[in-house]
Amino acid sequence: MVRAKETRYQVPGWGVGELWTSDRAVLAHAFAFGAAAGSEPHAASRPQAPPLEGAASPPLGTVLGQQARVGNDSVPTPRQPSTGAELDANVLVARVAAYLAGADMAFDDVPLDLGDCTAFQQAVAFSLRAIPRGDVVGYGELAAVAGYPGAARAVGTFCARNPFALFLPCHRVVAADGIGGYGSAGTAVKRRLLALEGVTGLAA
């Protein structure tokens, strides 16, 4: 049985996150954009009741002390995890905070547990991770790259239910005639994330 650890955190100005990890991989990551401390990330993005390791999670906003709270003059510079090293949830939280503060932070090296995904979902996930920062692709284009041409609608459904918020950059997938949706977070959040990466000017 995989033992899981839950880590809750807050990034002021952005919202609150909930990260589920094992020793070796991220099991799920939910992020409630615009939520205040004490709010819960969207339940659909959580794994189903994994056994918790150790004591209860710290309150929102306390993970990594000041590193989890990105201020105007404080951007954390977390180390990159080495290959095969035990996964450190606190380092991942610091990396998310750094990214949301505008750092050129990639997540394609973060190990994700895709064991419960179908072959189609795994293919889409791998293709998503290959989209470079500053680029966008269409839903149909991503479906074709993943090896499932014509499955644009299914790609959209996967993106809307993304169980690895930010680690799978669904905000980089856009509609043929504009920015497209972004699940329950909405297009304003999608524009803000893309703007962090230098992408602007997409139609509504």
C-alpha positions, -999 to 999 in steps of 0.1 A, spaced: 0 0 0 13 34 -9 17 57 20 6 93 13 14 126 28 -10 156 26 6 191 25 -16 222 25 -2 256 18 -11 291 7 4 314 -19 -8 350 -11 -23 367 -41 -30 333 -58 -48 309 -35 -44 277 -16 -30 243 -26 -33 208 -14 -5 184 -24 -6 146 -19 27 128 -22 43 94 -17 81 90 -11 86 89 -49 58 107 -67 31 133 -66 -3 115 -62 -24 146 -68 -22 184 -66 -52 207 -63 -50 245 -63 -80 268 -55 -71 300 -73 -84 331 -55 -93 312 -23 -83 324 11 -66 305 39 -89 280 54 -106 272 21 -104 238 5 -91 231 -30 -115 215 -54 -124 180 -41 -124 165 -76 -87 169 -78 -79 149 -47 -70 112 -46 -94 90 -28 -86 88 9 -49 77 8 -35 66 42 -18 95 58 17 94 70 25 108 104 7 137 121 -20 160 108 -11 185 82 1 219 92 -24 248 89 -26 266 55 1 292 52 27 276 75 44 252 51 81 262 48 75 293 69 82 324 49 91 304 18 55 294 13 45 331 14 59 348 -15 62 385 -8 70 415 -30 108 411 -23 111 374 -15 112 347 -41 123 313 -29 150 296 -49 144 259 -41 168 233 -52 159 209 -80 153 173 -68 180 148 -78 170 118 -98 159 89 -76 159 111 -45 130 109 -20 104 134 -29 103 165 -7 68 180 -6 81 212 9 105 217 -20 76 212 -44 55 238 -25 85 263 -27 88 256 -65 51 263 -70 54 295 -50 84 306 -70 66 299 -103 36 319 -92 60 348 -82 72 348 -118 103 326 -117 112 306 -148 103 273 -130 96 241 -148 78 210 -134 85 185 -161 110 167 -138 84 162 -110 74 125 -109 37 120 -112 17 89 -103 -3 82 -135 -11 46 -125 -48 53 -123 -49 70 -157 -60 53 -189 -35 49 -218 -52 79 -235 -48 101 -203 -12 91 -199 -4 100 -235 -21 134 -230 -2 139 -197 32 132 -213 24 155 -243 13 182 -219 46 181 -201 64 186 -234 47 220 -241 75 246 -234 69 277 -212 57 305 -234 40 283 -260 4 273 -264 -12 245 -284 -48 238 -295 -69 210 -280 -69 192 -314 -32 197 -319 -25 182 -285 -47 152 -292 -28 146 -325 6 149 -308 -6 124 -281 -15 99 -308 -53 104 -307 -62 127 -336 -98 138 -335 -100 135 -297 -99 173 -290 -131 171 -268 -116 143 -247 -84 163 -243 -105 192 -231 -123 170 -206 -89 157 -192 -76 192 -189 -108 204 -171 -103 176 -145 -65 178 -143 -55 160 -111 -20 176 -111 -27 213 -112 2 233 -126 24 202 -128 5 193 -160 3 228 -177 -33 227 -190 -33 265 -191 -11 262 -222 -39 244 -241 -62 269 -259 -92 268 -282 -89 272 -320 -107 306 -318 -93 320 -285 -81 312 -250 -106 285 -242 -118 274 -207 -98 266 -176 -121 244 -155 -136 260 -124 -108 285 -122 -120 304 -152 -103 323 -181 -90 352 -160 -68 328 -141 -57 311 -173 -47 345 -188 -28 354 -156 -8 322 -157 0 326 -194 10 362 -188 35 349 -162 51 330 -191 49 359 -216 18 348 -235 -7 376 -240 -32 388 -266 -54 357 -269 -90 364 -278 -118 357 -253 
